[in-house]
Amino acid sequence: MSHKHHSDMKQTIGTLLGIAALTGLTACGPSGGDTGHSSSKKVIAVQGSDTMVNEAQAWAEAYAKVEPGVSVEVGGGGSGVGIAALIAGTIDIADASRDMKDSERAKAKANSGKDPVEFVVGYDALAVYVHKDNPLNEITFEQLAGIYAEGGTVTKWSDLGVTLPGGGDDILRVSRQSNSGTYEFFREHVLNKQDFKLGSTDLNGSKEVVEMISNTPTAIGYSGMGYATDKVKMLKIARKAGDTAYAPSVENALNKTYPIARPLYLYTLGEPQGHVKAYIDWILGAEGQKIVAESGYVPLPPKAAE
């Protein structure tokens, strides 16, 4: 898929912009050729988004069967961690659930002499989760800002007119750590760049957010829709009171009605070459995109993936 197609894709879906982390990578630099693992096996080092880490692991495992001579090593830690590792030149591919900042692009260029190249590999409808027994079914950006943003005054479920069946009224705010792309995306698109207020429970991974909510009837949190289970409920979201609220789904992400859908990205330093290029081409092809869907995310529309 050419870089032009990615630019076109980004433009076309531009309005969409508006798990425990695997601990570190085996010590290996980016694989311009073979790394020190073995004389015959090529290694592709990948790190970044916790939203994408299950999907990235599934890609790596499937690709090992397609290309046994290539080993894809996956680490999490958050989009910011992956992008920092790419800038430092210690990995081949950064996974990110937010786009690279101009400052990060400039730093990458200064460090390596190469411009980062962006690949959109799918979409995620960022979901707002509550416990399955919570009677709330939909929420607005304004209400979410009241819960999460600095100066927000919503601290109890009764502030939203909600009575929890098991009692308990204080809202437990579950959030992500600040190097998470999901945290950045939520702050920018839901809180309108306001800071988060203090006192939330900040977790390292997407999966942990959903697990905590499934065990805590008073909790609310945000995570990728790929982490949904039958113990939690994904709320419908409206931009403001009076607007139609839409559920996070493949259809609503693609038709742009769900207000917090986002692209999922891979980044490389310069145009990828050799086995790294072959791997990204495979991810953008039918087999890789099937894994996007199986992981609970939104594959690229067929025309975009060509």
N, C-alpha and C positions, 0 to 999 in steps of 0.2 A: 504494500500500500504506500503510495507516494506521500511525501510530506505535504504536497499541495492538497491531496485528498483530506489529510488531517486538518489542514487549515480550513478547507471548505466545510468539513464536518463540524469543526468547532463553531464556525460562523452560523451554520444551519441550525445547530442545536444550542446556539448561544444563549437563548432565553432559558434554557435549563439551569443556567448558573444562577438564577434569581427567581476464644481465641486467644487465647493467650498469645502474647507476642513471643515469637520464637527468640530465644535469648542470643542475640548476636550471631555473627557468621563465623564459620571456620576461618582461621586466619589466612586469607588469600586475597591477593589484589585482583583488579579487573583483568579479565582474560583477553588480552589482545591476541594471545595465542594460548599455549598450554600453561597452566599454573603448575605448582610443584606437587600436585597430588599423584600423578603418575605420568609416565611418558606418553601414554596413549589416550588418556581421558581428558577431554576439554571441560573446563569448569566455567559456569556462568554464575556470578555472584549477584544476588538480588536482595534488596532490603527496602523496608518502608512501611507503608500504610497497614495498620491493624485491621482496618475495614477489609482490605484485600488479601490478608495473609492466608486465609483458608483457600481462597481462590488461587492464589499464587502457588500454594503447596500442591493443589490439585493439578494445576498446569504442569508443575515440575515432575510430579509422579507419572502423569500421562506421557510426558515428553520423553521420559527415560525409556519407555517401551518403543517409542517411535525412533529415537536416536540414542541407542545404548552407549555410544561413544561420548555423549555429552552429559555432564552432571550439573543440574541446576540446584544451587544451594540458596535457600530462602530464609530470610530473617525479618522480623517485625520491628516494633519499636516506635512506629508512628511515621507519618509522611515527612515530617521535619527531619527526623533521624535519617531516613533514606536519602533525602535530598542533600543533607550535609555530607553523607558518605559518598554520594556521587560527586559532589563538588571537591571532596578530598581525593577523589580518584581511587577509592578502595573497593568500589563495586562497579559492575557493568550496567545494571539497570536499577533505577529507583521506582518503586510503586508509590503512587500518591493519590489521595482522594480529594486533593485540592490542586489548583494550578500553581506552578512555580512563580514566586514573586520576582519582580524586576531586579531587586537587590541580589537574589540568589542566582539569577541568570548572569548578572554582571560578575559575580564572584566566581562562578564556574568558568566563564570566559577568561577572566584574569588568571585563574589558577592553571587552566589546561590549554588555553588558546583556542578552545572549541566552544561553539554555541550549543546549549542543550537542545535536543530534538524531542518533541512531544508526540506521543501516540495516544489517542483515545481508544481504549480497549473495551469499553462498555459503559453502562450507567447504573447508578444506585439511586433509589428513592430513600433518602435519609428519613427514617421513621422516628416518631415520638411514641414511646412505649409506656404503658401503665400495667399494673397487675390485672390478670384476667377477670377478677371479680369487681374491679372498679367500674361503676356505672357510667362514667364519662365516655362518650363516643367520639367527640370532636373538640378541637381547640383552635384558637386563633393565634396569629403572631403576637398580637397585643397581650394576650393572656400568658403566652410563653415568656415574653419579655418581663411581665409582672412577676413571674416565678424566678427567672434566671438572671435578669439584667440588674446591674447596680442601680439602686434606688427603686427597684420593683417592690411592690407592697403585697403581692400575693404570697402568703406563707402557709395558708390552711386550705384544705379541700373545700371547706364551707365558703371560702371567699369566691369559689367558682360555682357555688350552689350545689356542691356534691356531698352526699352523705355516704361514707363507706360502710358496707354491710357489717364488717367486723368491728366497727368503732375505729377510733384513731382519726385525728384531724390534721395533725401537722404534716406538711408535705416534706418528704425526703427527696431532695434534689440530687439526682445522679448525673454526673458530668464526666468529661474526659480530661486527661492531662493536656497541658498547653502546647506540647509538641505534636499533638494529634491534628491531622488534616480535618477530621470530623469536627473537632472543637473549633478550629478556624472557620470552617464553612458555616457552622451553626451561628457563631458570633457575627459573621459578616452578613448572612442572608436572613436569619431569623431575628437577631437582636439589633440589626442595622448598625453593626460595628460598635455597639455599646459594650463596655466591659462586663464580665460576669461578676455577680455579687459574691462575696465570701460566704463560706459555710456549706458549700456543696460537697458531696462525696465524689472525689475525682478518681476514676479508675483507668488502668493502663490499656485495657483491651475492649473491643466491641462486644465480645462474647460475655465478658464479666459484667458489663452494664446490664445486659438482658437477664443474666443469671441473678443479679442482685434484685432486680425488679420482680422477677418471678417468685422470689422468696420474701418480698417486702410489700405488703398490701398498700402501704402509704406512699410508695415511691413513684417517681416519674423520671424518665431519662430518654436519651436519644442515641440511636445506633443505626447501622445499615440494615435494610429490610431483609438481607440474607441471613440475619441472626434470629429471626422470629421463631418462637416455639408456641406450643398450645397452652403454655402457662402465662403468657402475656398477651396484651391487646395493643395493636397499632392504631393510634387515633387518626381520624380524618383531620385534615388541616385546611384552614381557610386563612387567607391573608388578613382579612379584617372582618369584624362582625357584619353580618348581612350577606357576605359572599358565600357562594357554594363551597362546602368543605369536600375535599377529595381524599380518597384513600391512597396510600402508597402501593402502587402496583406497576407491573411492566407496562400495561396499556397507558396508564396515567402519566408515567414518566416519559413515554415516547410522544404522547399527544400534547405534552407540556401543560396539562391541567394541574398536576400535583406540584405545589409551589416550592418544594425543597428537593427536587431531583438534581443530580450532579453527574458530570462525567467522572470516569475512573481513568487514570493516566499511567503510562510508563514513560520514563525519561532516560535518555542516553546522552553521553557527551559526544556531540557530533553524530553524523549519520552512522548507524550501526553497520558493522562489517561481519563477514564470515559467519561463524556459528551463532553469534548474538543476533545478527540480522535474520538468520534462518529461524531462530526461536520466536522472535517477534512476529515474523510472517506467519508462523504456525498459529500463534495466539490469535491473530487477526483472521485466520482462516476458519473453516467450518468446525474443525475439531476443538480449537481453542474457544470459539464462541459458544459451542455447545456446553463447555465447562462453565462459562459465564452464567448461562441460564440455569445449569444444575446447581450452581453455588447460590442461587436466589437473587441474582442481579439481572440486569437488562442487557441482552446482547445488542451489538450494533445492528441497525437496519441493514438488510442485505446489500443495498447499493453502496452504503458507506464502507462495508467490509471488503468490497471488491478491490 
